[in-house]
Amino acid sequence: MTYSLMSVPFSIVAVGIFAVGGVRAHRTGCGGRYLASWAITVSALVALTLIFDNIMMAAGFFDYGTSQISGLRIGLIPAEDLLYPLAGSLFIAGLSSLISPERRDRDADI
């Protein structure tokens, strides 16, 4: 089984939770802030993953089996390694929107 295939169920759940959280954020007047905060978060996580996973692979801490990856690499890491921070940020943003108390944005009422 490839890493991409293993990531599919987690990615589907994360996208679903993110979408439901986005609907709730839009309904409360925070849709733009929801997307902007997610974009900043995913950018930081992807950058950190690119930097530190490449360093750890160069140091020999771990490696991916060649039969389980797509073959597309960014530096030393396989491209599918970026699915984890992407799915994680989608899941956390959606969950955060869903569990936060519902309130209207004051700026939306003006």
Residue pairs with C-beta under 8 A, 6 or more apart in sequence:
1 68
2 68
2 69
2 70
2 80
3 64
3 68
3 69
3 78
3 80
3 81
3 83
4 70
4 80
4 83
7 80
7 83
7 84
7 87
10 87
10 91
11 83
11 86
11 87
11 90
13 91
14 86
14 87
14 88
14 90
14 91
14 94
15 90
16 94
17 90
17 91
17 94
17 95
17 98
18 38
18 90
18 91
18 93
18 94
19 94
20 94
20 98
21 34
21 93
21 94
21 95
21 96
21 97
21 98
22 31
22 34
22 35
22 94
22 97
24 97
24 98
24 102
25 31
25 33
25 34
25 97
26 34
28 102
28 103
28 104
28 105
29 104
29 105
29 107
29 108
29 109
30 97
30 105
30 108
33 105
34 93
34 97
37 93
38 89
38 90
38 93
41 89
41 92
41 93
42 85
42 86
42 89
42 90
45 85
45 86
45 88
45 89
46 82
46 85
46 86
48 85
49 77
49 81
49 82
49 84
49 85
50 74
50 75
50 77
50 82
53 76
53 77
53 81
54 74
54 75
54 76
54 77
56 62
57 63
57 76
57 77
58 76
64 77
64 78
64 81
69 78
69 80
70 78
70 79
70 80
71 78
72 78
72 79
73 79
74 82
